[in-house]
Amino acid sequence: MEQDTIDTALSAGRSGWQRLGAHSIRFEAPDLVFLRVVGDVSPDQLTHLFAALRRLSSRAGGVCWLIDMTHLGEMPLATRKAARWHGLDGQLHATAMFGASLLQRAMATLTIHAGRLSNRGNGHHKTRFFTSESEARAWLDGVRPTPHQLGPTE
């Protein structure tokens, strides 16, 4: 997976879906990153994606993440360790995931909590699981910070 491809997909001026291996990603202004996971997620894919999200977050002042897990395959131990090590607390306002099975939700929850423990409390973004995309989007709309809450943009 090329880093330039991820950056292109997440650039604020870009619209439409971009391919990241089997996965698809797009940026929806002003602050939403939508990831559709298809198949397995490798540690390398996750590491590159998290780095790109950090860069976008630094430009946008934080982002919300919407993740479609309907077609998620395996998330090997090495990928879960990468997620824990390269966590995104402090970069994200909120994460909404939908379409995950009970086992996938349990594994994701354990990974998120392990990452928060190992990052020694560097801010905890809100994370929730939903059945549908519409429910996830509605929740993100309700928890997304207003420009006033974000402070000056200078």
N, C-alpha and C positions, 0 to 999 in steps of 0.2 A: 504494500500500500504506500503510495507516494504522499509525502507530507504536503506538497503543493496541491494535490487533489483535495485533500481535506480542507486546506486553507481556502481554496476556491469555493468549495461547497459552503463554507461558513462566512464568506465575505458578505458584508452588509449590503452591497449593491447587487448581489447575485440572487436570482430567483429560480425556482425549479429544483427538481431532484438531481442530486449528483450521486454517482455510484462510488461506493467504498468497498471494493471486493463484492461480496454478495449483498451487502447492506446498502441502504440509501439514506441520504441526509440532506436537509435543507435548512436554511435560515429564514425565519419569518420575522420581519421587522415588527416591533423595535428590538425584541430581546428573546425570541424563542428559537431554540434549536430542536428540530424534529428528527429523530433517528428511527428508522425502521430496520430492525434487526432480522436478518434472514440467515438461518443456519448457525454454525458455531462462531464463537468470538475468540480470536487468538489474543495472547498477551500483547503482541506487537500492535495489532489493530487498536486495542484498548489504550495502550500507552500513547500512540500517535493521536488518537481522538481526544484524550484528556489534555494533551499538550495544546492542541488546536482550540479546545474549549477555553483553556486558560488565556490564550492570546485574545480570543474574541471577547471574553469577559473583561479583560483589562481595557479593551477599547470601548465596550458597551456599558461598563459599570456593573457587570453581573448579568447573567442570563438565566432563563428558565429552560428546563429540558423536558421534552415530551418524548417518551420512548415507547414504541410499538413492539411488544415482545411476543406477539401472536405467533410468529414463525421462528422464534429463538430455538436454536439447537442446543448444543452443549456449551457450557462455560467451564472449561477445565480448571483444576485447582490453580495452575499457573496464572490463568486469567484472573481468577478471583484474588490471588495474591497481588497481582499488578493493580487491580482496582483498589485494594486496601492500601497499597503503598503509594499510589498516585491519586489518592482521593481528591475530590473537588470541593470540599467544604471551604467556604470563603469565596468561591468563584460563582456559585449558583445561588439564585434566590429560592428556587423550588424545583423539584423533579416529580413529574407525574408519569407513571408507567401503567400501561394497560395491555390486556391480552395474555398475561402471564398465568401459567398453571400454578397450583398451590405449591408444588415443589420449587418452581422457579421463584415465586415470591419469597419463600422461606430462605432459599440460598441468597437471593439479593439482599434481603433484610439482614442476614448474618454478615454478609460482606460489608454492607454499609456501616453496621455497628462496629465491626472490627476495625474498619478504616477510621472511624471517629475516635475510637480508643487509642489507636496508634498515632493519630495526629494531635493528641493531647488537647483536644477541645478548640481547634482553630475555627470556631463558628460552625453551627449546624444548620444546614438548609432544610427546609421542609421536604419530606418525601412521602408520597402516597401511591397506592395501587388502586386501579379502577378496572371495571369490566369493559368499558367502551372508551373510545377516543373522545366522544362528546362530553362524557362525565369528566375525563381528565382535563380537557380544555376549560370546562366551566370552573373547575377547582383552581387551575392556574390563574384564570382571570380574577378570581377572588382573592388570591394570596399574592399576586404580583405587586411589587411596591409601586407606589405612585411617584411621579417626578419629585414631589415635595419630600417624600420619605427618603429618596436617594440623595438629596442635598444638591448643592451647586454643581454645575457641569463645567466649570471653568478649568 
